[in-house]
Amino acid sequence: MRKLLNSQVAYYWKEGKRGRGSNFGTDGKKLFSHKLLIGYTDGDNKKVIIDHTSEGRFFYSVAAAKHISYGKQFADKIIDPHKQGG
């Protein structure tokens, strides 16, 4: 699999395809920043972002925040980390 631009990884997640960028990847169902789960596909096939950002009050890292911002573009729902169910 060729390495994607990080800006493409979240689109692959939305489309249900595998993709890997720089410390950012998806198996088509789940979205990861490094090893942190930042997004998943729920039982209704909706894309859910787990908001590990300062805006979401659960800041993890600058890199994760950037990856989350890419994922938010395609998310059907945004939740805080304490409500994750993926």
N, C-alpha and C positions, 0 to 999 in steps of 0.2 A: 504494500500500500504506500502510495507516495505521500509525503508530508504536505499537509495543507497550510495555508495561511491561517492564523488564528481567527481572523474575521470570517473564514469559511466554515469552521468547525461547527458553530451553532446552527448554521443552515443545514449541515449534514444531519445533525440531531433532529431538527424539525422534519426532515425528509425520511427519518428512520434509517439512515445509512451510517456505516462506520466511518470514522475520520479521526485523524490525529494531527495536531499542530505542535507548537512548542509548549510542552507541559499542559496541554489542553486537548481533551479528546472525548470521543463518544463511541458507544457501541450501537448507537441508533436509538436506544431506549434511555440510557443514563448519560449524563454530562458531567465530566470531571475537570477540575482545575488541580493540577498535580494529582494527589490522591484523594482530594476532597470532593465529595458528591455535591454538585451545585445545581443539578437539575435531573428530572426523571419524567417518564411518561406514565401517567396514571391509568387506572383501569378503564377509563372512558377514552383513552388515547389522546388525552390532553397533555400538553407540555407544561411542566411545573418547574419554576426556578426557586431555589432556596436562597434567600437574600442574605448572604454573608457579607454585607457591605455596611459602611458607616451610615448610609441612608436608612438601611434596614436595622440599624443599631446592633448588628452582630458582626462587626468587622473582623475579617480573617487575615487578609493580606492585600497589598496593592495589586498583585498579579491576579488573585482570585476575583477582586472587584472588577477588573478589566474583563475577565472572562465572563463574569456574571452579566456585565453590561451587554456583551454580545448575545448571550442567551436570552436576556429580557426582550430583545427584538422579536423573538419568535415564541415567547411564552404565552400560554393561555391564562396562567395564574402565577402569582408571585406570593410566596409564603415565607414566614420567618423560620429559622432553623429548628425551633422547638416544636414545630407542627409538621415536620417532614414525615412522609409516609411511604417513600419510595424504596 
